[in-house]
Amino acid sequence: MTQHSIAVQWVCDSLLTKLHEHFVPSVFENITNFLLVAENPCKAIPLDFVFVIDSSRSIRSNDYEKVKTFIINLLQFLDIGHDATRVGLLQYGSVVQPEFSLNTYGSRAEVEQAVKNMEHLATGTMTGLAIQYTMETAFTEDHGARPLNMHIPRIAMIVTDGRPQDTVKEVAAEARKAGIQIFAIGVGRVDMKILKTIGSEPHSEHVHLVANFSQIESLISVFQSKLCGAEDMCAEVDHGCEQICANLPDGHECRCRPGYELTVDGKTCNRIDYCDLGIHGCEHSCISLPDCVCKCRKGYTLRPDGKTCVDVCQTLEHGCEHQCVANGSSYMCKCFEGFILAEDKRSCKKCHDGVMDLVFVIDGSKSLGPANFELVKQFVNSIVDSLDISRTGTHVGLIQYSTKVRTEFTLGQYVTGDSIKQAVGRMQYMGRGSRTGSALRHMFESSFSSREGGRPNTQQVTIVFTDGRSQDDVSEWASKAKSSGITIYALGIGKAIEQELREIASEPNEMYLYYAESFEKMGEITQKLKSRMYMNKKLESLENQHLQT
């Protein structure tokens, strides 16, 4: 070996020795640190975390996969477990499809596999419906959310790429008011104003917009700091909260017990004077004591609910068939429009004006419940009692709907009031979804046809009853029905959506739209509906007489 070769060999050996001493240990140290981080991504406070994913047709298949990758990457910063962070996920298009609830899986691996198994819906964009489901179902204790008194932050992350086909402002505000912290992520041509109506404040922390799905990964680092940096701040700092300290992903906040409100210092609590605020719920008057107490005017007494009042007619066995009118310490009976008082001064007789084909369209969705469905059947029979039903008089048909539409009986099937009421009594509650649009289509295309008993040159009337938001569009088939000459009365109870009722009802809406906050007040709109139907029949009868002369 030459002297030159020996020198080169010595340099190589020295270099390898240095690399082994300094570089190799640092590589193994970095690998070890990486594995430790992968095993324990961060020490975060427990969360109830629900992903709400837009799965509309405007999202391409490859972009849909990017959303799934984004979710899986985000999961790495969550300490998932039944006693740690719980994760749920739903996707939505024209309908809401829950993939898994907060109590379905107890490990990150199970959640990741469920995300990978998701399939693209490729339908509409009912974002408002998805937020409503998130609030009313996903964050309930039955679906794994922990009780509010545990003060576990409730987080909803909404990812969407387009304009909603329904309203979001009111339902998003209601969700935030219920304690849900909403992150709104928009991709592409999403209106920032809409994102801000969805997301919590401050918007700089909760509302994010990226140009395309390839850029959604850029948000990972943003949420890493929010989710991973969270600690039990209530235990770590001198929070100064007078009543309750609640941890948040990015800090903490003071809260108050029910009946109290937070003062401007953000720490102390004052008792709420509900009487002064006007939110006491008293029907007549409110008196401020340590707690607010409701009182009734003279001639009324307080109901067991402690808020509403009942008059003398409702505390007596007055025997009036329709209405009892208080008259000092006594009372008198009155009848609804379309009826006259009988000789006994208590019962009422029908006015036999007008002939029509009437079809009831009845919501049988699961939100109604079996007990309330029985009240709906009573409502139908009450309307039937006010009609002149006979072979040559008014005919009645009825369809019930939930996810599907079912004809309970057709217009030509029964020709007496008693037989119709018996058929109503035999109805079985369907108890599934709420596709009002499909029911309107069936009514328009089939219910008034000659094969189902529809008669030519006879007024066609529909009464639509619903207690919640439809899972499909109602405007198209309601418009077609009204354009064909069908008169539609729309009755909504509870969580029925005003905009949908307006789209369903004939115009002017004040004559054909009726709403009650609860089933307890359903009787009031029933009587108003009877009166309006009678007046409309009377007007039509007068118009027909005028045309004949």
KEBA-143248 format. One record per residue (C-alpha): x, y, z; residue in one letter. Coordinates in steps of 0.2 Angstrom, whole numbers, m for minus. Layout:
<sites>
SITE     X     Y     Z type
SITE     X     Y     Z    A
...
</sites>
This chain:
<sites>
SITE     X     Y     Z type
SITE     0     0     0    M
SITE     7    17    m4    T
SITE     9    31     8    Q
SITE    m4    41     0    H
SITE   m17    26     1    S
SITE   m13    25    20    I
SITE   m17    43    23    A
SITE   m33    42    14    V
SITE   m38    26    24    Q
SITE   m34    35    40    W
SITE   m45    50    36    V
SITE   m60    39    31    C
SITE   m58    29    47    D
SITE   m58    45    58    S
SITE   m73    52    49    L
SITE   m83    36    52    L
SITE   m78    36    70    T
SITE   m84    54    72    K
SITE  m101    51    63    L
SITE  m104    36    74    H
SITE  m100    45    90    E
SITE  m111    61    86    H
SITE  m123    57    72    F
SITE  m130    40    76    V
SITE  m135    43    94    P
SITE  m144    59    89    S
SITE  m154    49    76    V
SITE  m159    36    89    F
SITE  m164    50   101    E
SITE  m174    59    88    N
SITE  m183    42    83    I
SITE  m187    39   102    T
SITE  m194    56   104    N
SITE  m205    54    89    F
SITE  m212    38    95    L
SITE  m215    46   112    L
SITE  m224    60   104    V
SITE  m234    48    93    A
SITE  m239    38   108    E
SITE  m244    53   119    N
SITE  m248    67   106    P
SITE  m253    80   120    C
SITE  m260    82   137    K
SITE  m277    89   132    A
SITE  m292    92   143    I
SITE  m306    80   140    P
SITE  m318    86   126    L
SITE  m334    80   118    D
SITE  m329    83   100    F
SITE  m341    80    85    V
SITE  m336    82    66    F
SITE  m350    89    55    V
SITE  m344    85    37    I
SITE  m352    92    21    D
SITE  m354    77     9    S
SITE  m363    86    m5    S
SITE  m362    82   m23    R
SITE  m351    98   m26    S
SITE  m336    89   m18    I
SITE  m326    78   m29    R
SITE  m321    60   m24    S
SITE  m303    65   m22    N
SITE  m307    80   m12    D
SITE  m318    69    m1    Y
SITE  m303    58     3    E
SITE  m293    74     8    K
SITE  m306    78    20    V
SITE  m305    61    28    K
SITE  m286    63    28    T
SITE  m288    80    37    F
SITE  m299    72    50    I
SITE  m287    57    53    I
SITE  m272    69    55    N
SITE  m282    80    67    L
SITE  m286    65    78    L
SITE  m267    63    82    Q
SITE  m269    78    94    F
SITE  m284    71   103    L
SITE  m282    59   118    D
SITE  m297    48   114    I
SITE  m305    37   126    G
SITE  m322    36   136    H
SITE  m314    45   151    D
SITE  m304    57   140    A
SITE  m309    65   123    T
SITE  m325    57   115    R
SITE  m327    59    96    V
SITE  m342    58    86    G
SITE  m345    61    67    L
SITE  m359    64    55    L
SITE  m360    69    37    Q
SITE  m374    77    28    Y
SITE  m380    81    10    G
SITE  m399    82     8    S
SITE  m401    72    24    V
SITE  m390    69    39    V
SITE  m381    53    41    Q
SITE  m373    49    58    P
SITE  m357    39    56    E
SITE  m354    36    74    F
SITE  m359    44    91    S
SITE  m348    50   105    L
SITE  m350    34   114    N
SITE  m347    22   100    T
SITE  m328    21   100    Y
SITE  m316    21   114    G
SITE  m299    22   105    S
SITE  m291    32    91    R
SITE  m288    17    80    A
SITE  m307    13    80    E
SITE  m311    31    76    V
SITE  m298    31    62    E
SITE  m305    15    54    Q
SITE  m323    22    55    A
SITE  m317    38    46    V
SITE  m309    28    32    K
SITE  m325    18    30    N
SITE  m335    33    26    M
SITE  m344    34     9    E
SITE  m348    50     0    H
SITE  m366    54     0    L
SITE  m365    66   m15    A
SITE  m382    75   m13    T
SITE  m388    92    m7    G
SITE  m381   104     6    T
SITE  m393   105    21    M
SITE  m381   113    33    T
SITE  m394   120    45    G
SITE  m402   103    46    L
SITE  m385    95    51    A
SITE  m382   109    64    I
SITE  m400   105    71    Q
SITE  m396    87    72    Y
SITE  m379    90    81    T
SITE  m387   101    94    M
SITE  m403    90    97    E
SITE  m396    73    95    T
SITE  m377    71    94    A
SITE  m373    81   110    F
SITE  m386    72   120    T
SITE  m382    60   135    E
SITE  m391    46   125    D
SITE  m378    48   111    H
SITE  m363    49   123    G
SITE  m361    68   128    A
SITE  m357    70   146    R
SITE  m369    79   158    P
SITE  m367    98   157    L
SITE  m363    99   176    N
SITE  m347    90   172    M
SITE  m342   106   162    H
SITE  m334    95   148    I
SITE  m332   107   133    P
SITE  m343   103   118    R
SITE  m334   106   101    I
SITE  m342   105    84    A
SITE  m331   106    69    M
SITE  m340   110    53    I
SITE  m332   107    36    V
SITE  m341   114    21    T
SITE  m338   119     3    D
SITE  m354   128    m3    G
SITE  m369   138     1    R
SITE  m382   130    12    P
SITE  m399   125     4    Q
SITE  m407   130    21    D
SITE  m406   143    34    T
SITE  m391   142    47    V
SITE  m391   158    56    K
SITE  m405   154    69    E
SITE  m400   136    72    V
SITE  m382   140    74    A
SITE  m385   154    86    A
SITE  m396   141    96    E
SITE  m382   128    96    A
SITE  m370   141   102    R
SITE  m382   147   116    K
SITE  m384   129   121    A
SITE  m365   129   125    G
SITE  m358   121   109    I
SITE  m342   129   103    Q
SITE  m342   129    84    I
SITE  m327   129    72    F
SITE  m333   133    54    A
SITE  m321   128    40    I
SITE  m325   134    23    G
SITE  m316   127     7    V
SITE  m317   136   m10    G
SITE  m331   148   m14    R
SITE  m339   148     3    V
SITE  m347   165     8    D
SITE  m337   171    23    M
SITE  m353   179    30    K
SITE  m361   163    31    I
SITE  m346   155    40    L
SITE  m347   169    53    K
SITE  m365   166    56    T
SITE  m361   148    60    I
SITE  m344   149    70    G
SITE  m342   154    88    S
SITE  m333   171    93    E
SITE  m320   177    91    P
SITE  m321   173    73    H
SITE  m303   175    71    S
SITE  m301   159    81    E
SITE  m316   149    76    H
SITE  m319   153    57    V
SITE  m306   148    44    H
SITE  m307   148    25    L
SITE  m295   140    13    V
SITE  m295   141    m6    A
SITE  m296   122   m10    N
SITE  m295   105    m2    F
SITE  m277   103    m5    S
SITE  m274   118     7    Q
SITE  m285   111    21    I
SITE  m270   102    29    E
SITE  m263   119    32    S
SITE  m275   121    46    L
SITE  m268   106    56    I
SITE  m255   117    64    S
SITE  m268   129    69    V
SITE  m279   116    78    F
SITE  m264   107    85    Q
SITE  m260   123    96    S
SITE  m278   124   101    K
SITE  m281   106   105    L
SITE  m264   101   111    C
SITE  m260   116   121    G
SITE  m276   114   132    A
SITE  m272   110   151    E
SITE  m283   110   166    D
SITE  m282   128   168    M
SITE  m295   129   182    C
SITE  m283   118   193    A
SITE  m267   127   187    E
SITE  m271   145   189    V
SITE  m280   156   202    D
SITE  m295   159   192    H
SITE  m305   169   204    G
SITE  m322   162   198    C
SITE  m335   165   212    E
SITE  m346   149   207    Q
SITE  m339   138   193    I
SITE  m323   138   183    C
SITE  m324   129   166    A
SITE  m310   123   155    N
SITE  m309   128   137    L
SITE  m297   121   123    P
SITE  m288   138   124    D
SITE  m290   143   142    G
SITE  m304   144   155    H
SITE  m319   154   158    E
SITE  m330   158   174    C
SITE  m348   152   174    R
SITE  m363   154   185    C
SITE  m376   142   193    R
SITE  m394   142   186    P
SITE  m403   157   191    G
SITE  m387   168   191    Y
SITE  m378   178   178    E
SITE  m360   183   176    L
SITE  m356   201   179    T
SITE  m345   213   169    V
SITE  m329   208   179    D
SITE  m331   190   171    G
SITE  m329   182   188    K
SITE  m343   186   200    T
SITE  m362   181   199    C
SITE  m378   191   202    N
SITE  m395   183   204    R
SITE  m406   185   189    I
SITE  m422   196   192    D
SITE  m433   187   179    Y
SITE  m447   198   182    C
SITE  m437   213   178    D
SITE  m430   205   162    L
SITE  m447   200   156    G
SITE  m442   181   153    I
SITE  m451   174   168    H
SITE  m464   165   157    G
SITE  m479   171   168    C
SITE  m495   172   158    E
SITE  m502   187   168    H
SITE  m490   195   181    S
SITE  m474   192   190    C
SITE  m469   196   208    I
SITE  m451   197   212    S
SITE  m447   188   229    L
SITE  m431   178   232    P
SITE  m437   169   216    D
SITE  m450   176   204    C
SITE  m468   171   207    V
SITE  m482   171   195    C
SITE  m499   178   199    K
SITE  m516   179   189    C
SITE  m529   192   187    R
SITE  m545   192   196    K
SITE  m556   179   190    G
SITE  m542   167   186    Y
SITE  m532   154   195    T
SITE  m514   148   193    L
SITE  m512   131   185    R
SITE  m500   118   192    P
SITE  m486   123   180    D
SITE  m485   139   191    G
SITE  m485   151   176    K
SITE  m501   150   166    T
SITE  m519   155   172    C
SITE  m536   146   170    V
SITE  m552   156   170    D
SITE  m569   151   179    V
SITE  m575   141   163    C
SITE  m561   129   164    Q
SITE  m563   126   183    T
SITE  m581   121   181    L
SITE  m591   107   173    E
SITE  m600   120   162    H
SITE  m606   107   149    G
SITE  m603   119   134    C
SITE  m599   109   118    E
SITE  m588   123   110    H
SITE  m584   138   120    Q
SITE  m587   144   138    C
SITE  m586   163   140    V
SITE  m584   169   158    A
SITE  m597   182   163    N
SITE  m592   189   180    G
SITE  m594   174   193    S
SITE  m605   165   180    S
SITE  m603   159   162    Y
SITE  m612   157   145    M
SITE  m609   145   130    C
SITE  m605   150   113    K
SITE  m602   141    97    C
SITE  m588   142    84    F
SITE  m591   150    67    E
SITE  m601   138    56    G
SITE  m611   132    71    F
SITE  m627   139    80    I
SITE  m632   136    98    L
SITE  m645   122   101    A
SITE  m660   124   111    E
SITE  m652   117   127    D
SITE  m640   132   126    K
SITE  m625   121   128    R
SITE  m623   110   112    S
SITE  m620   117    94    C
SITE  m627   113    77    K
SITE  m618   113    61    K
SITE  m621   125    47    C
SITE  m622   114    31    H
SITE  m613   126    19    D
SITE  m600   120     6    G
SITE  m595   104    m2    V
SITE  m576    99    m4    M
SITE  m564    85    m6    D
SITE  m552    86    10    L
SITE  m536    77    12    V
SITE  m526    77    28    F
SITE  m507    76    26    V
SITE  m501    70    44    I
SITE  m483    70    50    D
SITE  m479    53    58    G
SITE  m461    56    62    S
SITE  m451    50    77    K
SITE  m450    68    84    S
SITE  m469    68    87    L
SITE  m469    53    99    G
SITE  m484    41   102    P
SITE  m493    51   115    A
SITE  m493    67   104    N
SITE  m498    56    88    F
SITE  m514    52    98    E
SITE  m517    71   100    L
SITE  m515    73    82    V
SITE  m528    60    79    K
SITE  m540    69    90    Q
SITE  m537    85    80    F
SITE  m542    76    64    V
SITE  m558    69    72    N
SITE  m562    87    79    S
SITE  m561    94    61    I
SITE  m571    79    54    V
SITE  m585    83    67    D
SITE  m587   101    60    S
SITE  m589    95    42    L
SITE  m605    90    33    D
SITE  m599    72    27    I
SITE  m610    62    16    S
SITE  m610    53    m1    R
SITE  m615    70    m9    T
SITE  m607    81     4    G
SITE  m589    83     9    T
SITE  m577    68     7    H
SITE  m561    65    17    V
SITE  m545    56    14    G
SITE  m529    55    24    L
SITE  m511    51    21    I
SITE  m497    49    35    Q
SITE  m479    51    31    Y
SITE  m462    49    39    S
SITE  m448    43    29    T
SITE  m461    35    17    K
SITE  m479    40    13    V
SITE  m494    29    17    R
SITE  m512    31    12    T
SITE  m523    28    27    E
SITE  m539    30    18    F
SITE  m544    38     1    T
SITE  m557    51    m3    L
SITE  m570    39    m9    G
SITE  m568    26     5    Q
SITE  m579    32    18    Y
SITE  m595    43    17    V
SITE  m599    45    36    T
SITE  m591    55    50    G
SITE  m591    40    61    D
SITE  m583    28    49    S
SITE  m569    41    46    I
SITE  m566    43    64    K
SITE  m565    25    67    Q
SITE  m552    24    52    A
SITE  m542    38    61    V
SITE  m543    28    77    G
SITE  m535    13    69    R
SITE  m520    23    62    M
SITE  m503    16    67    Q
SITE  m489    28    71    Y
SITE  m475    27    59    M
SITE  m461    35    69    G
SITE  m447    37    58    R
SITE  m440    52    47    G
SITE  m449    68    41    S
SITE  m450    69    22    R
SITE  m464    82    20    T
SITE  m460    86     2    G
SITE  m463    67    m3    S
SITE  m480    68     6    A
SITE  m485    84    m4    L
SITE  m480    76   m20    R
SITE  m490    60   m16    H
SITE  m505    72   m11    M
SITE  m503    81   m28    F
SITE  m501    67   m39    E
SITE  m513    54   m32    S
SITE  m524    59   m17    S
SITE  m536    69   m28    F
SITE  m536    58   m43    S
SITE  m552    49   m49    S
SITE  m545    32   m44    R
SITE  m544    38   m26    E
SITE  m561    46   m25    G
SITE  m557    63   m31    G
SITE  m573    72   m39    R
SITE  m573    84   m54    P
SITE  m578   102   m51    N
SITE  m576   100   m32    T
SITE  m566   111   m21    Q
SITE  m549   103   m16    Q
SITE  m542   106     1    V
SITE  m527    99    10    T
SITE  m523   101    29    I
SITE  m504    98    31    V
SITE  m499    95    49    F
SITE  m480    95    55    T
SITE  m470    97    70    D
SITE  m452    99    64    G
SITE  m440   103    49    R
SITE  m443    92    33    S
SITE  m428    82    28    Q
SITE  m432    86    10    D
SITE  m438   101    m1    D
SITE  m456   106     2    V
SITE  m458   121   m10    S
SITE  m458   112   m27    E
SITE  m473   101   m24    W
SITE  m482   114   m13    A
SITE  m481   126   m27    S
SITE  m487   114   m40    K
SITE  m502   109   m29    A
SITE  m507   127   m26    K
SITE  m505   131   m44    S
SITE  m517   117   m49    S
SITE  m530   125   m38    G
SITE  m528   115   m22    I
SITE  m530   125    m6    T
SITE  m517   121     7    I
SITE  m519   125    26    Y
SITE  m502   122    35    A
SITE  m502   118    54    L
SITE  m485   119    63    G
SITE  m482   113    81    I
SITE  m466   116    92    G
SITE  m451   115    81    K
SITE  m459   117    64    A
SITE  m450   129    53    I
SITE  m459   145    49    E
SITE  m451   147    32    Q
SITE  m457   129    27    E
SITE  m474   133    33    L
SITE  m475   148    22    R
SITE  m469   139     7    E
SITE  m483   125    10    I
SITE  m498   136    14    A
SITE  m509   145     2    S
SITE  m509   164     1    E
SITE  m511   175    10    P
SITE  m502   166    24    N
SITE  m512   174    38    E
SITE  m527   165    32    M
SITE  m519   148    29    Y
SITE  m504   146    41    L
SITE  m507   141    59    Y
SITE  m493   138    72    Y
SITE  m493   133    91    A
SITE  m478   132   102    E
SITE  m484   116   110    S
SITE  m497   102   109    F
SITE  m505   110   125    E
SITE  m510   125   114    K
SITE  m515   115    99    M
SITE  m534   117   103    G
SITE  m533   135   100    E
SITE  m527   134    82    I
SITE  m539   120    79    T
SITE  m554   132    83    Q
SITE  m546   145    72    K
SITE  m544   133    58    L
SITE  m562   128    59    K
SITE  m568   146    59    S
SITE  m557   150    44    R
SITE  m562   135    34    M
SITE  m580   139    37    Y
SITE  m578   157    31    M
SITE  m569   152    16    N
SITE  m582   139    11    K
SITE  m595   153    14    K
SITE  m586   165     3    L
SITE  m584   152   m11    E
SITE  m603   148   m10    S
SITE  m607   166   m12    L
SITE  m595   168   m26    E
SITE  m603   153   m35    N
SITE  m620   160   m32    Q
SITE  m614   177   m40    H
SITE  m607   167   m55    L
SITE  m623   158   m58    Q
SITE  m633   174   m58    T
</sites>
